[in-house]
Amino acid sequence: MGIDVTDRLGAADRADVVVGVWRVVATNIRLIAGGLLIPNLLSLLTMSSLVDIGLPPRTGAILLYACVAVLARRLPFPLTVALFFAVLALDAVSTLSLMFGMAPAEFVAAIEHAQRIQFFASPLYAVLIVTVAVTAVGALACLRSRRALAAANVPVFFALTLGIVALDYLGNISPHYHLGALMGGAQPVRSAAEISGFTASAETSGRNVVLVMVESLGYLRDPEARAQIAAPLDDQGLGGTYTVTAGHTNYFGSTTAGEMRELCGTPMFYRDYVAQDSGACLPGRLARRGYSTMALHGFAGRMFEREDWYPIVGFDRMLFRPDLIKATGHSCGGPFRGACDAELAPLITAAAPGPNDGPRFIYWLTLNSHVPVALGDAHTDFHCGADGGRFGDLEVCRMAELWRDVFDIVAGIARDPTMDRPEILLVGDHAPPLWSKRGRAQFEPGQVAWYRLQPQSAPPAQLPASASSATR
């Protein structure tokens, strides 16, 4: 039996229809993949409970990637690449600024210090960097051919884009991402130093003064978790010697913003504030009252130009990573590798004045609890386990071990007779900028913890006669 010619033509027509449909589907898949799915892969993963990653909403970036994809249908590929990487840079700055609580301008200013950070020392950072690189290459591969994208249905593509934008916003909106320095600039500063009464006592008691700014010490929601960290302050050796009070206050911005808040009582960006050199910061005020002033920080002094602006706000002596590691012989940390906080107690107590010296103001900015924390640095063992135990998240538990080490050191400083019962304040700079949604959920949004140790009855050290009448 022969095959009718019309049957053969019908089969050919059907094949052409199938090929045509496939080409349309394929070109739409290219556009959707290159302009929507691949560039926003991390945000899409945050919508799943399978991956515990939290990112702030990326509404603007998602829309801009979509626009680049549509323009790729008409633009030469090199121009598409340039536009894509411009959007990627903007995406990184805006997203990471909110992640780390910084204004975009401050984040850009901080990029120059990135060479001091060992990003690949953290498996998390290494995976994120590789993921961004791979997704950028994959997205551009989809957008390479103008001809292949020409038949895509742009209205349908933008409808899908708006749907993803809505899902991303609803899934990732959180008060943890609304506390950058841009918002904080309009808010009143409520430093723990003022709220706790620490500043008033420091300026009138004539005692030695110790201010410890604890890296990433946010305000944990669980009171029992907070109690485990602060347990050394309940030590019997401090009873009858100190009155211990605790609380929390709001914060805006990153570590330098925390320093400006507690040292100078200002929400201003540190570069802008020190440029005016007002002399209003606590170390400068104490220096004019006859105090010697010292600052310690386990990282590089060039990081955020601390070795330049610390003297401006009133510190006459500074110890940074090279000095501290030389003294202790050890280093700690992952990407932010520097001196080990748990080994700095002897250097702090050695700074206590002799019987014929005036009082001292010692400022210690801790380091090792900087996110992401390194394994094996803590002396404390909270038996964290995979779920983080009492702290609800493994990384939070590891940070808590490092915080507990600092509290142990401070309790030892308070008991050390050479320190002569100093005024002491511990306060967080900001809450930890964790990538984990579960980890962030352990903290009260926008709050840092503080603890004040106020000496009770011992007579204060005497200021030199020349300083007792100094103007403030």
KEDRENLO-984423 format. One record per residue (C-alpha): residue number from 0; x, y, z. Coordinates in steps of 0.25 Angstrom, whole numbers, plus 5000, padded with zeros to 4 digits. Each point is the difference from the previous one (the first is absolute). Layout:
BEGIN
<NUM <X Y Z>>
...
//
This chain:
BEGIN
<0 <5000 5000 5000>>
<1 <5006 5014 4996>>
<2 <5001 5012 5009>>
<3 <4991 5012 4995>>
<4 <5008 5013 4997>>
<5 <4991 5008 5009>>
<6 <5003 4991 5012>>
<7 <5014 5002 4998>>
<8 <4998 5015 4999>>
<9 <4991 5000 5012>>
<10 <5011 4993 5008>>
<11 <5011 5010 4996>>
<12 <4990 5012 5004>>
<13 <4998 4994 5013>>
<14 <5016 4998 5002>>
<15 <5001 5015 4996>>
<16 <4990 5004 5010>>
<17 <5007 4992 5011>>
<18 <5014 5006 4996>>
<19 <4994 5014 5000>>
<20 <4993 4998 5014>>
<21 <5013 4994 5005>>
<22 <5008 5012 4995>>
<23 <4990 5010 5007>>
<24 <5000 4992 5013>>
<25 <5015 4999 4999>>
<26 <5002 5015 4998>>
<27 <4991 5003 5012>>
<28 <5007 4990 5008>>
<29 <5013 5007 4997>>
<30 <4994 5014 5003>>
<31 <4994 4995 5013>>
<32 <5013 4992 5005>>
<33 <5009 5011 4996>>
<34 <4992 5012 5005>>
<35 <4993 4995 5011>>
<36 <5003 4986 5006>>
<37 <5015 4999 5000>>
<38 <5004 5014 5004>>
<39 <4990 4999 5012>>
<40 <5004 4986 5004>>
<41 <5004 5003 5014>>
<42 <4987 5008 5003>>
<43 <4992 4989 4994>>
<44 <5007 4990 5009>>
<45 <4996 5008 5012>>
<46 <4985 4998 4997>>
<47 <5003 4985 5003>>
<48 <5001 4994 5014>>
<49 <5011 4991 4994>>
<50 <5010 5011 5000>>
<51 <5002 5008 5013>>
<52 <5005 5013 4993>>
<53 <4994 5014 5002>>
<54 <5001 5011 4991>>
<55 <4993 5014 5000>>
<56 <4990 5002 4989>>
<57 <5006 5003 4987>>
<58 <4989 5007 4993>>
<59 <5008 5010 4992>>
<60 <5011 4990 4996>>
<61 <4990 4990 4995>>
<62 <4993 5010 4991>>
<63 <5014 5005 4995>>
<64 <5004 4986 4996>>
<65 <4987 4998 4992>>
<66 <5002 5013 4993>>
<67 <5014 4996 4996>>
<68 <4995 4987 4995>>
<69 <4989 5007 4991>>
<70 <5011 5010 4995>>
<71 <5009 4988 4996>>
<72 <4990 4997 4989>>
<73 <5005 5013 4993>>
<74 <5014 5003 5006>>
<75 <5013 4995 4996>>
<76 <5005 4989 5009>>
<77 <5012 5008 5006>>
<78 <4990 5011 5004>>
<79 <4991 4990 5006>>
<80 <5012 4995 5008>>
<81 <5003 5014 5005>>
<82 <4986 5003 5004>>
<83 <4998 4986 5007>>
<84 <5013 5003 5009>>
<85 <4996 5014 5003>>
<86 <4987 4994 5006>>
<87 <5007 4989 5007>>
<88 <5009 5011 5007>>
<89 <4988 5008 5004>>
<90 <4993 4987 5005>>
<91 <5012 4996 5008>>
<92 <5002 5014 5006>>
<93 <4985 5002 5003>>
<94 <4998 4986 5006>>
<95 <5013 4999 5008>>
<96 <4997 5014 5005>>
<97 <4987 4995 5007>>
<98 <5006 4987 5004>>
<99 <5011 5007 5008>>
<100 <4992 5012 5004>>
<101 <5008 5011 4992>>
<102 <4996 5011 4991>>
<103 <5004 4997 4986>>
<104 <5010 5012 5000>>
<105 <5006 4994 5012>>
<106 <5001 4986 4994>>
<107 <5006 5005 4988>>
<108 <5010 5008 5009>>
<109 <5003 4987 5007>>
<110 <5003 4992 4987>>
<111 <5014 5006 5000>>
<112 <5003 4992 5013>>
<113 <4996 4987 4993>>
<114 <5014 4995 4997>>
<115 <5002 4999 5015>>
<116 <4989 4989 5001>>
<117 <5003 4985 4997>>
<118 <4987 4997 4994>>
<119 <5003 4986 4995>>
<120 <5004 4997 5015>>
<121 <4985 4998 5002>>
<122 <4993 4989 4992>>
<123 <4987 5008 5000>>
<124 <5006 5012 4994>>
<125 <5008 4991 4990>>
<126 <4987 4993 4996>>
<127 <4993 5013 4998>>
<128 <5011 5006 4992>>
<129 <5000 4988 4991>>
<130 <4985 5000 4999>>
<131 <4999 5014 4995>>
<132 <5011 4998 4990>>
<133 <4994 4987 4994>>
<134 <4986 5007 5000>>
<135 <5005 5012 4993>>
<136 <5007 4991 4989>>
<137 <4987 4992 4999>>
<138 <4991 5012 4998>>
<139 <5009 5006 4990>>
<140 <5001 4987 4992>>
<141 <4985 5000 4999>>
<142 <5000 5015 4995>>
<143 <5011 4998 4990>>
<144 <4992 4999 4987>>
<145 <4991 5011 4996>>
<146 <4994 4992 4989>>
<147 <4996 4989 5010>>
<148 <4993 5010 5009>>
<149 <4993 5008 4989>>
<150 <4987 4991 5001>>
<151 <4998 5000 5015>>
<152 <4987 5005 5006>>
<153 <5004 5013 5007>>
<154 <4987 5003 5007>>
<155 <4999 4985 5006>>
<156 <5015 5002 5004>>
<157 <4997 5013 5008>>
<158 <4987 4994 5006>>
<159 <5009 4988 5005>>
<160 <5010 5011 5005>>
<161 <4990 5007 5008>>
<162 <4995 4987 5006>>
<163 <5014 4997 5005>>
<164 <5002 5014 5005>>
<165 <4987 4998 5008>>
<166 <5005 4987 5006>>
<167 <5014 5005 5003>>
<168 <4994 5012 5007>>
<169 <4990 4992 5008>>
<170 <5009 4989 5003>>
<171 <5013 5008 5005>>
<172 <4994 5013 5006>>
<173 <5005 5001 5014>>
<174 <5003 5010 5011>>
<175 <5014 4995 5000>>
<176 <5003 5007 4987>>
<177 <4994 5014 5003>>
<178 <5011 5005 5009>>
<179 <5011 5005 4991>>
<180 <5007 5013 5003>>
<181 <4991 5008 4990>>
<182 <4988 4998 5009>>
<183 <5008 5001 5012>>
<184 <5005 5014 4997>>
<185 <4987 5006 5003>>
<186 <4998 4992 5013>>
<187 <5005 5005 5014>>
<188 <5012 4993 5005>>
<189 <4998 4993 5013>>
<190 <5014 4995 5004>>
<191 <5001 4989 5011>>
<192 <5011 5009 5006>>
<193 <4989 5011 5002>>
<194 <4988 4991 5004>>
<195 <5008 4991 5010>>
<196 <5006 5012 5007>>
<197 <5014 4996 4996>>
<198 <5004 5013 4994>>
<199 <4996 5008 5011>>
<200 <5007 4991 5010>>
<201 <5013 4999 4991>>
<202 <5001 5015 5000>>
<203 <4998 5003 5015>>
<204 <5005 4988 5007>>
<205 <5015 5001 4997>>
<206 <5001 4985 4999>>
<207 <5006 4992 4989>>
<208 <4990 4998 4988>>
<209 <4999 4988 4991>>
<210 <4990 5000 4988>>
<211 <4999 4987 4993>>
<212 <4993 5000 4986>>
<213 <4996 4986 4997>>
<214 <5000 4996 4986>>
<215 <4986 4996 4995>>
<216 <4994 4999 5014>>
<217 <4985 5002 4997>>
<218 <4989 4998 5010>>
<219 <4996 4986 5000>>
<220 <4985 4997 5002>>
<221 <5002 4989 5009>>
<222 <5003 5004 5015>>
<223 <5006 4987 5003>>
<224 <5010 5001 4988>>
<225 <5004 5014 5005>>
<226 <5002 4995 5014>>
<227 <5010 4989 4995>>
<228 <5008 5011 4993>>
<229 <5000 5010 5012>>
<230 <5002 4989 5011>>
<231 <5014 5005 5003>>
<232 <4994 5013 5005>>
<233 <4992 4992 5010>>
<234 <5013 4995 5006>>
<235 <5001 5000 5015>>
<236 <5013 5007 5000>>
<237 <4992 5012 4994>>
<238 <4989 5000 5011>>
<239 <5002 5012 5009>>
<240 <5010 5007 4991>>
<241 <4992 5003 4988>>
<242 <4985 5003 4997>>
<243 <4997 4994 4986>>
<244 <4989 5005 4992>>
<245 <4996 4996 4985>>
<246 <4991 5004 4989>>
<247 <4999 5003 4986>>
<248 <5000 5012 4990>>
<249 <4998 5002 4986>>
<250 <5011 5000 4989>>
<251 <5001 5005 4986>>
<252 <5012 4996 4991>>
<253 <5012 4992 5001>>
<254 <5012 4999 5010>>
<255 <5005 5014 4997>>
<256 <4986 5006 5002>>
<257 <5000 4992 5013>>
<258 <5013 5007 5004>>
<259 <4995 5014 4997>>
<260 <4987 4997 5008>>
<261 <5007 4996 5013>>
<262 <5013 5008 4999>>
<263 <4994 5013 4994>>
<264 <4985 4999 5001>>
<265 <4998 5003 4986>>
<266 <4993 4993 4988>>
<267 <5009 5006 4990>>
<268 <5009 4992 4991>>
<269 <5014 4999 5006>>
<270 <5007 5008 4989>>
<271 <4991 5011 5000>>
<272 <5000 5001 5015>>
<273 <5015 5000 5002>>
<274 <5002 5010 4989>>
<275 <4994 5011 5009>>
<276 <5008 4995 5012>>
<277 <4991 5006 5010>>
<278 <5007 4994 5012>>
<279 <4987 4995 5006>>
<280 <5003 4985 5001>>
<281 <5001 4993 5013>>
<282 <5015 4997 4999>>
<283 <5003 5014 4997>>
<284 <4992 5005 5011>>
<285 <5007 4991 5010>>
<286 <5014 5003 4994>>
<287 <4997 5015 5004>>
<288 <4997 4995 5014>>
<289 <5014 4994 5001>>
<290 <4997 4986 4995>>
<291 <5009 4992 4992>>
<292 <4992 4993 4989>>
<293 <5003 4987 4992>>
<294 <4992 4992 4989>>
<295 <5002 4986 4997>>
<296 <4995 4992 4987>>
<297 <5005 4987 4995>>
<298 <4998 5004 4985>>
<299 <5008 5009 4991>>
<300 <5001 5014 5004>>
<301 <4998 5005 4986>>
<302 <4987 4993 5000>>
<303 <4990 5012 4999>>
<304 <5012 5009 5003>>
<305 <4999 4997 5015>>
<306 <5015 5004 5002>>
<307 <4997 5013 4994>>
<308 <4987 5004 5007>>
<309 <5002 4994 5014>>
<310 <5010 5011 5003>>
<311 <4990 5010 4996>>
<312 <4989 4995 5009>>
<313 <5010 5000 5012>>
<314 <5009 4987 5000>>
<315 <5014 5003 5003>>
<316 <5004 4985 4999>>
<317 <4995 4989 4990>>
<318 <5003 4985 4999>>
<319 <4996 4993 4987>>
<320 <5002 4986 4994>>
<321 <5015 5001 4998>>
<322 <5003 5004 5015>>
<323 <4990 4991 5006>>
<324 <5004 4987 4992>>
<325 <5014 5003 5003>>
<326 <4997 5001 5015>>
<327 <4991 4988 5000>>
<328 <5007 4991 4990>>
<329 <4986 4995 4994>>
<330 <4990 5004 4990>>
<331 <4985 4997 4998>>
<332 <4989 5001 4991>>
<333 <4995 4997 4986>>
<334 <4999 5011 4990>>
<335 <5003 5011 5010>>
<336 <5012 4993 5006>>
<337 <5007 5007 5011>>
<338 <5004 5000 5015>>
<339 <4992 4990 5009>>
<340 <4991 5007 5009>>
<341 <5001 4990 5011>>
<342 <5015 5002 5001>>
<343 <4999 5016 5002>>
<344 <4997 5000 5015>>
<345 <5015 5002 5004>>
<346 <5002 5011 4990>>
<347 <4988 5007 5006>>
<348 <5003 4999 5015>>
<349 <5015 5004 4997>>
<350 <4994 5013 4995>>
<351 <4996 5003 5014>>
<352 <5006 5012 5006>>
<353 <5011 5000 5011>>
<354 <4997 5006 5013>>
<355 <5006 5014 4996>>
<356 <4993 5000 4986>>
<357 <4987 5006 4997>>
<358 <4988 4991 4996>>
<359 <4998 4994 4987>>
<360 <4990 4998 4989>>
<361 <5001 4986 4993>>
<362 <4991 4998 4988>>
<363 <5000 4986 4994>>
<364 <4993 4996 4987>>
<365 <4999 4985 4999>>
<366 <5002 4993 4987>>
<367 <4998 4984 5000>>
<368 <4985 5000 5000>>
<369 <4999 5007 4987>>
<370 <4991 4992 4990>>
<371 <5004 4990 4995>>
<372 <5007 4995 5013>>
<373 <5011 4990 4999>>
<374 <5000 4986 5006>>
<375 <5009 4997 5012>>
<376 <5003 5014 5005>>
<377 <4991 5000 5012>>
<378 <5004 4995 5014>>
<379 <4986 4999 5004>>
<380 <4992 4987 4996>>
<381 <4985 5001 5000>>
<382 <4999 4986 4993>>
<383 <4992 5007 4989>>
<384 <4996 4988 4991>>
<385 <4995 5001 4986>>
<386 <4988 5008 5005>>
<387 <5007 5010 5008>>
<388 <4994 4995 5013>>
<389 <4995 5011 5009>>
<390 <5004 5011 4990>>
<391 <4991 4994 4989>>
<392 <5011 5001 4989>>
<393 <5013 4994 4999>>
<394 <5008 5012 4996>>
<395 <4993 5008 5010>>
<396 <5004 4990 5011>>
<397 <5014 5001 4995>>
<398 <5000 5015 5001>>
<399 <4994 4999 5014>>
<400 <5012 4991 5004>>
<401 <5009 5012 4995>>
<402 <4992 5010 5007>>
<403 <5000 4992 5013>>
<404 <5016 5000 4999>>
<405 <4999 5015 5000>>
<406 <4991 5001 5012>>
<407 <5010 4990 5007>>
<408 <5011 5010 4997>>
<409 <4992 5012 5005>>
<410 <4996 4993 5013>>
<411 <5015 4998 5002>>
<412 <5004 5014 4997>>
<413 <4989 5005 5010>>
<414 <5006 4991 5011>>
<415 <5015 5003 4997>>
<416 <5005 5009 5011>>
<417 <5010 5007 4991>>
<418 <4987 5006 4993>>
<419 <4995 5006 5013>>
<420 <4985 4997 4997>>
<421 <4998 5007 4987>>
<422 <4988 5005 4994>>
<423 <4996 4990 4989>>
<424 <4990 4999 4989>>
<425 <4998 4989 4990>>
<426 <4992 5003 4988>>
<427 <4997 4995 4986>>
<428 <5003 5007 4987>>
<429 <4989 4994 4992>>
<430 <4992 4987 4999>>
<431 <5007 4989 4992>>
<432 <4998 5002 4985>>
<433 <4997 4985 4998>>
<434 <4996 4994 4987>>
<435 <4991 4990 5007>>
<436 <4986 5004 5002>>
<437 <4999 4991 5012>>
<438 <5012 5006 5006>>
<439 <4995 5014 4998>>
<440 <4987 4996 5007>>
<441 <5007 4998 5013>>
<442 <5002 5015 5002>>
<443 <4991 5012 5002>>
<444 <5001 5008 4988>>
<445 <5008 5013 5001>>
<446 <5005 4998 5014>>
<447 <5013 4997 5007>>
<448 <5003 4995 5014>>
<449 <5007 5008 5011>>
<450 <5006 4996 5013>>
<451 <5005 5010 5010>>
<452 <5009 4997 5012>>
<453 <4999 5012 5010>>
<454 <5010 4999 5012>>
<455 <4993 5001 5013>>
<456 <5008 5006 5012>>
<457 <5015 5000 4998>>
<458 <5006 5015 4999>>
<459 <5003 5004 4986>>
<460 <5014 5003 4995>>
<461 <5004 5015 5001>>
<462 <5001 5009 4988>>
<463 <5013 5008 4999>>
<464 <4997 5014 5006>>
<465 <5003 5006 4986>>
<466 <4989 4992 4994>>
<467 <4989 5001 5011>>
<468 <4996 5014 4995>>
<469 <5001 4997 4985>>
<470 <4989 5005 4992>>
<471 <4991 4990 4993>>
//
